[in-house]
Each structure stands twice: as C-alpha cells, then as structure tokens.
Amino acid sequence: MTSFRALSIGSWLLASVAFAQPAAPSMKVMAYNVENLFDTIDSPDTEDQEFTPTGKQKWVESVLKDKIRNLSEIISAENPDILGVTEVENQAMLERLNTEGLKGAYQTVIAGPSDDARGIRCGVMSKYPVESTRSHRVWKDTWKDGSGKVTKTRDILEVTLRTGASGEAGLVTVLVNHWPSRGGGPIRETYRKEVAQEMEKIVAEIERANPGRLVLSVGDFNDELKDPVFTQTLRLVDKASDLFEAGPGSFLALDKALEDLPPEQGGTFFFKRDGVWNNLDHMLYSAGADLAAGRVPGFRYRENSIKVVHSRFVEKGPKGAYPMGCELFTPPGARPGKPRTTCPNGASDHFPVSAVFDLK
C-alpha cells in the first residue's frame, strides 16, 4: 500500500471566492520546473544555505523579485487553468508567486510536504477549487548511500479539482511528480523505477475508485520517454482509446508527439556540460474505465495541443537558445566576490509543457 500524507486544506490552501472559475468546455494544463524558487532565509531543517545572501548563490531579495517577475511573465502569457509546479521551497514562496507575480490569478495554491534534503517540493496552482488532496511518500528506507544514509526524494502531490461541471465529469485529478535526479550513478535509475511503480499504483487506485475520472501525471520525471523507466516499467499506450484495454494504471504520454521535433524545439532541458537537449518534463494522460470507454462525459485531450512553452528568457549558445535560470555563474573576467543584485534575463533552466483538454 502506498503511504500518503493527508493535507489539511486550512494549512495548504489559499482560496477566495473573488476569483472567477474558467468556463468550460476547455481546460489548459501546464507543468513547470521553476528551478530553485527559494526564499532568502536559511531554514535550519533543510540544506538551503546555498540560496541565502551569504551562500554560494548570493541569493538576495532583489534577485528573487526578478525571478518571480520573469516566471510570472511566462506563466501569464500561457495562462494555464492548472499549473503543476516543481522545485519550489515552500508554501509561502508559491503563494508569493501567485500574489506578487501573478496578481492573484489562481484561487487554489498548494505546496505539498517533502523529505527532500534541500526542502524542495511539488505544488499546484489552479483557477478551480480543490476537492481533495493527498501527498504520497514514495522514497524507500532501502535507498541508502555508502555511509548508510537514506536518500529521500519529493512526495507525489495529488490534487483533485472541481472544474465547474456537475458530477464526475467535472473532476480532474492531477499528480505532480519530481523524481530523483540523474546525478549519483545507475542506482538513481533504480530509484526512479520504484517511484514509477508507486505512481502507477496511485493512478490505478484512483481509477478503480472513480471509473469516470481523468487523471493527469505531470512534472519533472528526470527521464526521457526512450529510457527504461518508461519503456520497461510504466504501461504506455499509443492512443487514448487503448487505455480501456490496458486497464487501470496505464498511461498515454502526450508529449510523445514532441519526439519528432528538432531537439531545440521539443526539448525542455539543456544539459550544458555535454551540450545535449533532454525532454525530462512530461504530461501523462490516464482515464478511468468508464471515461476510457466513452460511457461518461469528461475532459479529453485536444489532439496536437501538447507543446513546449518557449520564452524570451534564454541564453544563446552554439546549439541554439536554451532556458536560462537565475543561478549565479561568475562570467570570465569578473571580479571575484562581487555580489549580484539582479536577474533581468533568467527564469528557470527548464521550459514548461502545456496541453489543452476539451469537455466531451
């Protein structure tokens, strides 16, 4: 049985009836790794010292404000109804992104729990009200390094939202994922496979209990669709109509359509050291048996709507323009120790992905 943590709506939800819900019949969903959206405060219980005014990143309030403004420009331009966020430090930072950067565009703002050493976690921002929330602990006690220390990762955050339509057709469940990174050798792939197995169990449980439910698994999976985690561990289908035969816990990878694009168009992350584009950010579509069989109404994927959301916050290199964050990199010839006080051209080292769903 997957362990999970119930979230108190009073503790984790920022909501107001002053916000207008988006009108059916369409819904836009976006997944975005916002790359180290940290406050400037040194938290004693996490390893966040790097992102403080005296830390390696010289993380000061003026830089953070620039990052919030630039992230908000990207999000506002795409204007998703639901935004799955990864790599945010805490609830307060997600609320600040909403209130300060996005002018309160989202009525639901949730950052889930996390046992990650640096404190980063997954979150959801939504124009729809929340129906229920759970946060699933997916790391295992067997994940130990050479010193015997357990390696912990981010929870999978589960949020069910009421889109406005009555009954099951108006409910959408979103799972936001941020799987273990690639750094650390082959064992990390094993960890990601085990997280994938847990995600499959979570989705199957939701679908069995709610046969008319649309479930979207989004986020930074730190693997590409061609990697073993997807080709060997998860049950992927080629089209939505195959989900009924495949059964609960199967997935349609919407971003598979991006694989035929040139890397600089279909990639979401550029690994500078090796000069290689990766597509690490995914959107997986699942449906309960009744929805998959067309017996009940619900949101269905709008064909060919999946895309990588490009922005002007890029750095240009020999292989094109790649997403630029606000992390501190000292340029050649710069005076050592000179503090940085702005981040005018950076937002995140990932491009987001988005897709549209129509109510059928």
N, C-alpha and C positions, 0 to 999 in steps of 0.2 A: 504494500500500500504506500503510495506516495505521501510523504509527510508534508503538511502545509500549515501556514500560519493565517488565521483569520484576521482581517484588517478591520479595525474599528472605523466606521465611516466618520465619526466625530473627530478622530485623530488624523485621518489620512485624506479627508475630502474637503476641498474648497468649492462650495457651490452657492449659487444665488439664483433666485427666480427672476432676476432682472435680465438674464440672458435669454435670447430667443433661440429656440432649437431650430436647426436647419430643416427645411421642408423636404419630405420625401418627394420624388421617388429615387434619389441618388444619394450616395454616401462616398466621400473620398477619405481614404486611409493613407497615412504616411508613417514610415519608420525612419528614425533618425538617431544615429550615434552622435551626440553633441560634443564629444571629446572633452573630458575633464571639465565639466561645468561645476567648478568648486567655488566655495566661498573663500575668504581670505583668512579664516580663523583656523588655528591649529587645534584639531579635535584630539583629545588625549587618548581616545579608544581606537583610533584608526591611523594608518600610515599616510597622512595627508600633508606632512611637513613641507614637501616639495612645493605645494601650492599655498604658500604663505608669503608675506612681504620679505621675509628674510631667507626663504627657501630658494632652491635651485631655480625655480621659475620666476622669482621676484614678482609673485602674484599679488598685485596691488589693486585697489578699488577701481582706479581709472581704467586698467586693462580689463577687469571683469565687466565693467559697464560697456566697454566697446564690444566685448564678446557677446553680451546679451543683446545689444542693439543689432549686431550683424546676424546672429542666429534668428532673431525676430524678423529681420527683413526677408530671409529665406523662407521661413515658415509662413509669414503673411502673404508672400507672393503666391505660394502654392495653395494656401488656405484650406488645409485638410479639416474634415469634421472630427476625425480621430487621429491623434498623434501618439505613436509608441516611441518612447524616449529611452535611450540607454546612455550610461556613463554620466549620470547626474549624482551629485554628492548626497543630497538630502531633500526633504520635502520643502524646506524654506527656499532652496535655490530654484526648484521647479515653480513654486508659487511666484517667486520674483520674476522669472522668465515670463510668466503669464501676465502679471500685473504691470511690471515696469516695461517690458519689451513688447508684449502683445496687447497691451491696454485692456486686459481682462477679457480677451476673446473667448476663453474657454471656461465653462462653468464647472467642469469636473477636473480636478488636478490631484493626482495620486502618485506618490513615490513609495514603492514597497520596501520592506525590510531587506537587509543584506548582511551577509557574514564576510563579504569581500574584505581583504586586508586593508585596502585603501578606502573602503567605505562606499564605493560607487554602487549604484543601484539602478533598477529599471523603473520607468514611470509611464503614466498615461495622462494625456490631456485630451479632453473631449468636450464637444458642444452639446452632447447628450448627457442626461442624468445617469448616475450609476445605479444599477440594480443590485449588484453583489460584487464582492471582492474576495480573493484568496491569494496568498503568496506561498509558492511551493519551494521548499528547500530541496535542492537537487544534488548537492555535493554529498560525498560519502566519507565515512570515518576511515575507509581504507586508502584514501588519497593522501599518502604520506611521502614526504621527501626523504633525502638521505639521512637527515637528522631526526626523523620520526615526527616532524611537524605536519599536521594535516593541512592540505591545500583546500581552501574554501573558495566558492565562487558565488555569483549572484543568484538570487532566487528567480524563478519564473513568476512574473506577476500576472495574475488572471483577473480581468475586469469584465463584467457583463454590463452592457449599456442598453438603455431603453431608447430606441430611435424615434419613437413617436407613434408608430403603428401599433395597433392593439394585438394582444396575444403573442404567441411565439414568434410570429413574423416580424415583430418589432424589436426583438432581442438579438444582440450580437455579442459574442464573447471574444475578447482579444487576449492573447497570451504574448507578453513581451519578454524576449529572450536576450541574454548576453552571455554566451557560452565561453568556457575557458579559452584564453588566448593561445596563439600558436607558439609563443616563446616557452622554452622548457623541455624540448625534445619530444620523442614519439609518445611518451606517456600522456601528453596533453590531448592527443587524438583519442586515446582510450577514454579519457575523462569526457570528451565531447560526445563520444558514442554512448556513454552511460547517461549523459544528460538528454540525448536524443531519445533514448529508450523511456526515460521518465516523462518527457514531453508527449510521446506517443500514448502512454498510459493515461495522462491527464486528459488529452483530447478524446480518447476512447471513452473514458468515464463520463465526460460531458455529453458526448453524442448518444450514449446509451440512455442517459437520464433525460435527454432532450432531443428526440429524433427530428425535430424541425429546426434545430439550431445551426446557424452559421458560426464557425469558429475560425479565427484568423490568428496564425502564429507568426509573429514578426520580430525583427530585431537584428542584432549583430551576432551571427552564428559562428564567426571565425573559421568558416569552411566554405568552400565553393560547392556547387551542385555536382561537380565531377569528382569530388572527394569521397572516400569510403563511408563517411558518416551518412551521406545522402544516398549513395549508390548501394550500400550494403545494410545499413541499419534501419533507415526510415522506409516506409512503404509509399513510394511516389507513383502517381498515376499520370497518364499523358493528357487527360482532359477531364473536365468536371463530371461528365456523365459516367466516368469509370469509378467514381467514388462509391456508388451504391454497391457494386460488385466487390470492391476492395474491402469494404466494411469499416467499422469504427476505428479511428486511429490512423487512417490513410490520408495522404496529402497530395494536393496539386500545387507544385511550385510555380507561382505566377511569373516569377522573374526568369524562368527558363527561356522565355521569349527574348530575353536580352542577350543570351549567349551568342547569337549570330551577329551581334553588333561589333564593330571595332572596339578593342579594349578601352580606349579613352572615352567611348560613348556608353558602353554597358557596364564598366567597372564602377565600384563605389569606393574603393580604397587604393591608393598608390603606395606601394612599398618602396620607399626611396632608396634604401640600401642596395636592393637588387634591380631597381628600375622596372618593376613589374606591377601591372594592374591586377587587382583581385576584386571579385564580386563576393563580398562577405555578408552583405545585408540583404535579407530575403523576406518574402511575403508568401506564406504557405496557407492555402485555402483548404478547409475541411467542412463537411456538411453532415448533419445527422441523416439517418436513413430516409426519413420522410421528405426532407428537403432535397436530398440527392436524387430521390426517385421522382421528384416533381409532384408529390402528393399534397404539399402545402406551399403557401407563398413564403417568400423570404428574399433577402438580398442575394443577388447572383453577380458574379464577376462580369464587368463590361469588357468584352474581348478587345485586346490590344491597348488597354488603358495603362498597363504597367509601364513605368518609366523611371529612369534615374533623373533626379532633380538637380540640374546643374545650376551654378550661381556665379556671380562675379567675384566671389572670394576665393581666388585660385592663385597658385604660384605656377609660373610658366617654366617648363624645362624642355630638354631635348625631345621628350616623348609627349609633348603637348602640355595642357594645363591640368593640374591636379588640385584637389581640395586643400585649402590652407587653413591651419588652425592658429591658435594664439599661444602655443607653447614657445618658450624662449629659445631661440637659436642665435648664438652670437655670430654675426657675419665676419668674414675675414677682414682684418684691419681695424676692427672695432676695439675701443679701449676696454680692457678687462675691468669688470666691476662697475661699468657704467649702467645705472638702472634703466629699465624700460618702463615707460609710463603710459603707453598707448598700444592699441592693437587695431589699427584702422582697416586692415585688409584681411583679417582672419576670422573664421567662424568655427570650423571643425575640419579634421583630416578625413572625414567621410562625407560622401554625397548621400542624401536620403533617397529612398524609393517611395513611390506613391502609386495608387491604383484606385479605380472608381468601381462602385458596385451599384447596380440598379435593383429596385424593388420589383419583383416579378409576382 
